[in-house]
Structure formats: structure tokens, C-alpha cells
Amino acid sequence: MISYGRWTLKVGDPDFLGWLTCFLYFCTGICSLIAYKKSRHTNNLLWLIIGTLFLLLSINKQLDLHRLITEFGRNLAHKQGWYQYKHEIELIFMMSLLSLYLCLLALIYKKLSNFNKHQLAAVLGVSCTILYALLKVFSFHHLDYWLTFTFDFLNFLWILEIGGIAIVLITLIQYLLKTSPR
């Protein structure tokens, strides 16, 4: 078994929703790459970025590679003697991620006039997915009280994650059907 510290290479979410989410990420990534190949629009790079992002998220969904990165950071902090500042570093890290997210949203907002309706919808779905990832990072750092709010068997984070993926996937399917030769 491959392991590093507390991280072990294994299926991270072996339940139905975990595999469904992984499958949706993968399908969305593939559809986005197909849209990139078919697109003649000047902003087709967006499809390549979304495709790459969602394929990486598909892999991460089951392998929990973000936990490996966290474990690597924890070990580095111990070895270099700054682990006692972990709360301050976590706060800086979280604020940096939030700032990056807000800058990305500002950049997208600036470019909105160049996007077609399919790309705008995809950006909305990707924003939900990125927000999910940010909230998940924050929940790893003891801010998850309200994030575990549930609607029957789905919690808020699952709804945000699967909802974001679904928006992008449905948009891509509509786009690919529209651009397919008849």
C-alpha cells in the first residue's frame, strides 16, 4: 500500500455519491475537451481549462490528493520548525485562496461580454465547484459547522458540488448538440 504520513492511496469516497461525483467530473471533463476541439469561438480556451480542471478533480475525488498535499505541508512544517505557527499559516492560506477566487471572479466578470451563453452558464457551474472546493478547504480547518447542514441524505457541500458539475455538464451537452453537424 502506498502511503505518506497519514495519507494512504485508497478510494476516498467509496459510496454511491462519491463514485457518481467522480463519474460526473470525468464526463464533464471529456465533454469540455470535445467542445474545445469543436469550438471555433475565440474563447474556446475556456473549454480546455474547464476540461483539464474537471479531469483533475475526477482523479482527486477518489484519491484525496489534497490530503496528500496537506500531509506534505504538515511534515514540512515539522521539519522546518514552523509547525507551531500552523493556525496563522492556515489563515493566510485560506485568505490567499479566497483572494485568488475573488480575483478570478473579477477577471471573469471583466470578460463576460466576450462569452457566449453556454460559456456563461459553464462559468456559473465552475464557480459553484470552486466555491465547494474552497468551503471544503475551510471545513478541514474547523469552520464546517454550517457546511454539514443536510437535506435528507445530501449535505450542503454535496449539493453545491454536484449542482456545479451538473450546470457545466448540461451546458456542455446543449452546446455540443447545437454545434453538431445535422
C-alpha positions in Angstrom: 0.0 0.0 0.0 1.3 3.4 -0.9 1.2 5.9 1.9 2.8 9.2 3.1 2.3 10.2 6.8 -1.5 9.9 7.5 -2.4 9.7 3.8 -2.9 6.4 2.1 -3.6 5.7 -1.6 -7.1 4.3 -1.5 -10.6 5.2 -2.7 -11.6 8.3 -0.8 -15.3 8.3 -1.3 -16.3 4.6 -1.9 -20.1 5.2 -1.6 -22.6 5.8 -4.4 -22.4 9.6 -4.2 -18.6 9.6 -4.3 -18.5 7.4 -7.4 -21.3 9.4 -9.0 -19.5 12.7 -8.4 -16.2 11.2 -9.8 -18.1 10.0 -12.9 -19.8 13.4 -13.4 -16.4 15.2 -13.1 -14.9 12.8 -15.6 -17.8 13.1 -18.1 -17.8 16.9 -17.8 -14.0 17.0 -18.4 -14.3 14.8 -21.5 -17.3 16.8 -22.9 -15.4 20.0 -22.3 -12.3 18.8 -24.1 -14.6 17.7 -27.0 -16.2 21.2 -27.0 -12.7 22.7 -27.1 -11.8 20.6 -30.2 -15.1 21.5 -31.9 -15.3 25.2 -31.0 -14.5 27.9 -33.5 -15.2 30.6 -31.0 -12.4 32.9 -29.9 -12.9 31.9 -26.3 -12.6 28.2 -26.8 -9.6 28.1 -24.4 -12.2 28.2 -21.6 -13.4 24.7 -22.6 -9.8 23.4 -22.4 -9.3 25.0 -18.9 -12.6 23.5 -17.7 -11.9 20.1 -19.2 -8.4 19.9 -17.6 -9.8 21.2 -14.2 -12.6 18.7 -14.1 -10.5 15.7 -15.2 -8.0 16.6 -12.4 -11.0 16.9 -9.9 -12.2 13.5 -11.0 -8.9 11.9 -10.1 -8.7 13.9 -6.8 -12.3 12.9 -5.9 -11.3 9.3 -5.2 -7.6 9.6 -4.4 -7.9 12.6 -2.0 -4.6 14.1 -3.3 -5.4 17.3 -1.5 -4.9 15.3 1.7 -1.5 14.2 0.5 -0.6 17.9 -0.1 -1.8 18.8 3.4 0.2 15.9 4.9 3.3 17.0 2.9 2.8 20.6 4.2 2.4 19.4 7.8 5.6 17.3 7.6 7.5 20.2 6.0 6.3 22.5 8.8 7.5 20.0 11.4 10.9 19.5 9.8 11.5 23.2 9.3 10.3 24.2 12.8 7.3 26.4 12.0 4.5 24.0 12.9 3.7 26.0 16.0 2.5 28.8 13.6 0.1 26.4 11.8 -3.0 28.4 12.7 -1.6 31.6 11.4 -0.4 29.8 8.2 -3.7 28.2 7.7 -5.4 31.6 8.0 -3.0 33.1 5.5 -3.5 30.1 3.1 -7.3 30.3 3.4 -7.3 34.1 2.8 -5.0 33.6 -0.2 -7.3 31.1 -1.7 -10.3 33.3 -1.1 -8.5 36.3 -2.6 -7.5 34.2 -5.6 -11.1 33.1 -6.1 -12.4 36.7 -5.9 -9.7 37.9 -8.4 -10.7 35.0 -10.7 -14.4 36.1 -10.5 -13.4 39.7 -11.2 -11.4 38.6 -14.2 -14.3 36.5 -15.5 -16.7 39.4 -14.9 -14.5 41.6 -17.0 -14.5 39.1 -19.8 -18.2 38.3 -19.6 -19.1 40.3 -22.7 -16.8 38.1 -24.8 -18.5 34.8 -23.6 -21.5 33.2 -25.3 -24.5 32.0 -23.3 -23.0 28.4 -23.0 -19.8 29.7 -21.7 -21.5 32.0 -19.2 -23.5 29.1 -17.8 -20.4 26.9 -17.6 -18.6 29.7 -15.7 -21.5 29.7 -13.2 -21.2 26.0 -12.7 -17.4 26.2 -12.4 -17.8 29.0 -9.8 -20.1 26.7 -7.7 -17.5 23.9 -8.0 -14.6 26.2 -7.0 -16.7 27.6 -4.1 -17.3 24.0 -3.0 -13.6 23.3 -3.0 -12.9 26.5 -1.0 -15.6 25.6 1.6 -14.2 22.1 1.8 -10.7 23.5 2.5 -12.2 25.8 5.1 -14.1 22.9 6.6 -10.8 21.0 7.0 -9.8 23.9 9.2 -12.6 23.7 11.8 -15.1 26.0 10.0 -17.6 23.3 9.0 -20.5 23.6 11.5 -22.9 25.1 8.9 -21.4 23.2 6.0 -22.8 19.9 7.3 -26.4 21.1 7.1 -28.4 18.3 5.4 -31.4 17.9 3.2 -32.4 14.3 3.8 -29.3 12.4 2.6 -27.4 15.2 0.9 -25.5 17.8 2.8 -25.0 21.4 1.6 -21.5 20.7 0.2 -22.7 17.7 -1.9 -25.5 19.8 -3.4 -23.1 22.6 -4.2 -20.5 20.2 -5.8 -22.9 18.1 -7.8 -25.0 21.1 -8.7 -22.0 23.0 -10.1 -20.9 19.9 -12.1 -24.4 19.4 -13.4 -24.7 23.0 -14.6 -21.4 22.6 -16.6 -22.3 19.2 -17.9 -25.8 20.1 -19.1 -24.5 23.3 -20.6 -21.8 21.3 -22.5 -24.3 18.8 -23.7 -26.5 21.6 -25.1 -23.5 23.3 -26.7 -22.3 20.1 -28.3 -25.8 19.2 -29.6 -26.1 22.7 -31.0 -22.7 22.6 -32.8 -23.1 19.0 -34.1 -23.5 18.7 -37.8 -27.0 17.6 -38.7 
